[in-house]
Amino acid sequence: MAVTEHPNATPAALAEHIANALRSAIAARGQASLAVSGGKSPIPLFEALREQDLDWSKVSVVLVDERVVPRDHADSNTALVARHLLQGRAAAARFLLFFRELAPTFNAEVLDALVRDAEERIAILPWPLDVVVLGMGEDAHTASLFPGAPGYARAIATDQRLAWVVPDTAPHARISFTLSALLAARELVLSITGESKLAVYRRAAQKADEALPISLVINQTQTPLSVWMN
Ligand SMILES: O=C(O)[C@H](O)[C@@H](O)[C@H](O)[C@H](O)COP(=O)(O)O
């Protein structure tokens, strides 16, 4: 599958691209599903996307991955999306959460149960996802697919939709869409900001390498990927 690159891309240009994909999905199937990543970079995109003129009441929004923290925690992606994306016109969208209440401590069994519960919560999502918006870390992680982390090997091998990963290079255990769920999407969008991430992307684009998770999303023939660089 060819990768389409958009250099010098503005958040507004990417927002228009995503909105067009959502409009097409609604026109074709009466509904649309959008998965978005958290972190810091997507905020300008969220603020551009939320004002796009489309029938947001027919859009289901879900996170690509979520840190296992309460919603009022500073690192909650759920709170980030609620605050920056689901405002204005986009406030009419349906936001499907992976979890609400959390156990005070985590071990593999608790995380397994959290994943099972999250799978049930998102079972009503229009599937496959119409648009998945990915970011990337300097270590080439994407979603919460952190190379070498506990849970990572399973998350890139399973055909389940969600998995847990406990990165040792970033805070919090995470619930994440798996590689197979990401590659099942109708369209993948990767947004990259800055020269250092661009260099990581260029290296990852050379070949699939489990040590560089984003390379598994780039070097594949299953779903179209567009890369928006700014
Ligand atoms: O929960 C998360 O952190 C994201 O889903 C993660 O995959 C993010 O896209 C990258 O870490 C880049 O994050 P920044 O945009 O903050 O650099």
The ligand as a Tripos MOL2 file, in Angstrom:
@<TRIPOS>MOLECULE
LIG
   17    16     1     0     0
SMALL
NO_CHARGES

@<TRIPOS>ATOM
      1 O1         -1.1530    8.3460   24.6150 O.co2     1 LIG1
      2 C1         -0.2400    8.7790   23.9410 C.2       1 LIG1
      3 O2          0.7860    9.3150   24.3960 O.co2     1 LIG1
      4 C2         -0.3480    8.7790   22.4240 C.3       1 LIG1
      5 O3         -1.3580    8.0690   21.9310 O.3       1 LIG1
      6 C3          0.9990    8.4600   21.8550 C.3       1 LIG1
      7 O4          1.0780    7.4090   20.9520 O.3       1 LIG1
      8 C4          1.4220    9.7440   21.1920 C.3       1 LIG1
      9 O5          0.8090    9.8370   19.9090 O.3       1 LIG1
     10 C5          2.9090    9.8110   21.0590 C.3       1 LIG1
     11 O6          3.4690    9.5350   22.3320 O.3       1 LIG1
     12 C6          3.3240   11.2150   20.6190 C.3       1 LIG1
     13 O7          2.9320   12.0760   21.6430 O.3       1 LIG1
     14 P1          3.2030   13.6630   21.5160 P.3       1 LIG1
     15 O8          2.2650   14.1340   20.4600 O.co2     1 LIG1
     16 O9          2.8770   14.2020   22.8810 O.co2     1 LIG1
     17 O10         4.6470   13.8060   21.1230 O.co2     1 LIG1
@<TRIPOS>BOND
     1     1     2 2
     2     2     3 1
     3     2     4 1
     4     4     5 1
     5     4     6 1
     6     6     7 1
     7     6     8 1
     8     8     9 1
     9     8    10 1
    10    10    11 1
    11    10    12 1
    12    12    13 1
    13    13    14 1
    14    14    15 2
    15    14    16 1
    16    14    17 1
@<TRIPOS>SUBSTRUCTURE
     1 LIG1         1 GROUP 0 **** ****
